[in-house]
Every structure is written in structure tokens, then in C-alpha cells.
């Protein structure tokens, strides 16, 4: 059955099974030729010192290197983010002055918002949820006559089952679990339609490094030969299982609802409807902090029988959670990151919750009728406040923070504020998500043009920038293209030598193997740092 994973779609491409990344660029990715490359490396090492190092340009390169390529005109080239940043600054300093170029990111991606694999930085939502729950009254589970609204996504991963079980056995296990744990329950599942969703990017991020089952023809008699998480990692298999679970639960008088896309808004809407229609305690069973946030925001003011259950250690009374101004609360949670909005490097949700934002900023982000210019203007103000530089343009703030880093002798582009361009795209994504949460409607606004764009596979992906990462004249000079010969890279025609920089592996012809090259220049550059909150 697993042979389906290895069916060749195009013999001229290299495809990542875990993420679907495809390339035909042999100059960057050559891991399919690892045996030959290994033999060549061994020849270079023969009769040499046992501690001799090997140039990065001669090593095997995998699909991860695709994420670190920079486009210069019609050409793409590999260069590490800090090396690129430093070279662009040096070029600008020698020819134009550096202060004005900080209106550009100067890195392959806006590193304050994205990691180098082009994924949005992930916020630590659970820490913010923990802070809210610490301020809530906690009751035991023994409340009489309660109704449950259960997050189907949580349920799928909560019920234990192993390989060797049939689909019918697995479905029956889920039904018995609901019957035994939650009397009078409504189960809400996510939707997995063919249309692209803003959650696609988060689903892709979660798939990195995970084993994924092949597509299966899911029938009651099918025996599962993989673990639960491997099976559920395949969305087609998950959708088929949800359909069978829903049908079986319905036949046992368990109410089941399925969202068109993400189920969070439908879970909250179902709970709010129950609170308004029945005079009984309503308990929402979920672990996602986003759901807790929405319950706090949409809770009826006079409601006292509304609870959140994250585990089996007790119930949290939502009416006792003090969130202050609701609109400000919702904006701050959206601004600091979630599944469809990147967090801001070095700024946790809890720290941003303490920031004070002007009423005009909050109004712009919480009104679904705000214009694009209003959102962008409010976003610039919010980003200035985030970095403690209110009233100072981001370009100037980036330059000032760079000078402080340079004085300490350690340049870290991740810790610089994002540019106006990157902030505008971030702001559009925040506004979109806040509108969805406020109206509990995933279709209230079209994501295209609001910080999102369609990729070549017609999937939504976050738009990082609308312009270039650096001035074109600087990008063209960061790597030389000197022709081969005795004087290769030895005169002022070499843009690297002219700028006082060494040639590197990204240079067009010499690839750093010249008189102006430095051995192991790529290896001396530190690897990408992990995100720090």
C-alpha cells in the first residue's frame, strides 16, 4: 500500500514527501545525486589531514536550501540571511549611505514575522490561555444537568487506538467515548472542502517532519496498518473517518455539526445558541486557546452557566474571566499571533497584552468596514508601540536598533522591527482574522488581497511583501559574475572585491573558489536561530 507514496509524477523533479515542495533546479538541490557527490568529496579528502573541512559548495544540498534563495532579476541564488543582510549593508555604506535602505527588509523573508522556511512564526498561545484560566473560578466536573459542546478536532486525537484495528472498531470507540464521558453532547468537526483556506498554511506547518499515511479507501472493514497520528495526518483519510463517525453518532442520537472550514467559530456559535435557548449549564470541551478567547468575547453579559473544559481536572467559569474592553481584548490577541497570523519575534502574547494601544487603532482593526489605508496606518502605529518607538518611523527605528546591535558586535536581523511593507501585510491578516472572530463567519471577507495570495497550486499563502527585499542596484552587486581567467575576481570589475567583500558560493561563476574567496565562508555564518519569545 505504501508504494503509492513513491509513484513518480515527473522524473525531472525532486519532491518532498512531507511538504510537497518540488524543484527542477539542480544547481541548488542535488541530494538525488548524493552517491556521486560523496565519492567526489572523498577524493578531495584522500591523503589530506583528517581535520580538513569541506566547502559548503561541494556538499550535498537538499530541498531545505530552496527556502533560502534570493531573487535577483530573473536569477535565484542561495545566500544565508545574515550574510545577505551584512553584504547589503556594506554595499549601501560604501556607495549610498545605509540609513535609507532600512526601508527594505534586506533578508530573504521578513524575519521578525517569518522563519527562513517561509513559515509564519508560531505564537505560544497556551501561555496566554493559562494566564486567563488562572484568573477564573474553577469548579469540579460534577455539575448536574449540563450540556456539552465538544471540539471534534480535540476528540479525534483524544481517543486512543492503535494499528491493527478496523475502521468499524475505531468508529465505535469514538461513539462509546462520547456516551461515557459527555451526556447530551454536540460534537463539532472541522470542514475539509476543496476550496483553499487561510488555515492551509498552518496545516502545512504542522505536517513538517511528520509521517503521513497514503490515501486509503476507508470502509468499515478496512484494517488500519499505521498509528493514529500517521492516519490522521492525511486529510483525505481524516475526512472519510469524520464522515463515518458523524453518521454513527447521529444514529445514536448524538448531535453532530461540521463546519465549512475551521470549526472554532461554529463551536462558539453552537455554545452561544445553547446558552440563549436552554436554562442549563453549557460546557465547551476543547484545548484550543482560540476557542477560549472567542467564548470570553462572545459570552452574554448576564450569563452565569457557561464553562470551559480543557481537560478532566475541572471546569473554568467563563463569566469570572476579566478581559477588560472586549474590542481591545480581541485586537490584542489577533495582533500577537494565531494560526493565521504570525507572532512578532521577541514579543509574547502576554507581554503585548499589557501594551496600551490608541482607541483609533483598535477601532480600525475591529471594524469590518475599515479601508485598506486605515488598516495600514493603524498597523504602523501598533508596530511602533510594539517595539517601544511610538511616533518614530519604522525605517528610522530599524536603523537605530541596527546601530545598537553593531556597537555590541552582534547583528541579528530577526530582532529588528519589520518594514512598513511587511507590517502592512501583517496588519491586513490581523484585520481579516479579527473580523472572522467578531462575526463568527469565516466568509465575511475575501482573504485574497488582505495579506494572502494564491500560489501556483491555487492554495492560499501569506503574502510577505509587496515590493523587493532591497534596492535592485544593491541586489545586483552582492555577488559578482566575473568570467573565468587568470585575473578572475582580482580587479575592480569584481563587485565583491570593489565593495571590500569576499566572494561566496552564491557568486555566479567563481562560486567563491577564487583568489578573493574565503574557505568555508558559508560554514562560518551561524545557522538560523530558533524563535525566542
Secondary structure, 3 states (H helix, E strand, C coil): CHHHHHCCCCCCCEECCCCCCEECCCCCCCHHHHHHHHHHHHHHHCCCCCCCCCCHHHCCCCHHHHHHEEEECCEEEECCHHHHHHHHHHHHHHHCCCHHHHHCCCCCCCCCCECCCCCECCCCHHHHHHHHHHCCCEECCCCCCCEEEEEHHHHHHHCCCCCCCEHHHHHHHHHHHHHHHCCCEEEEECCCCCCCCCCHHHHHHHHCCCCCCCCCCCCCCCECCCCHHHHHCCHHHHHHHHHHHHHHHHHCCCEEEECCCCCHHHHHHHHHHHHHHCCCCEEEECCCHHHHHHHHHHCCCCCCCEEEECCCCCEEEHHHCCCCCHHHHHHHHHHCCCCCCCCECCECHHHHHCCCCCHHHHHHHHCCCCCHHHHHHHHHHHHHHHCCCCCCCHHHHHHHHHHHHHHHCCCCHHHCCCCHHHHHHHHHHHHHHHHHHHHCCCCCCCCECCCEEECCCCCEEECCCCCCCCCHHHHCCCCCCCCCCCCCCCCCCCHHHHCCCCECCCCCCCCCCCCCECCCCCCCCCCCCCCCC
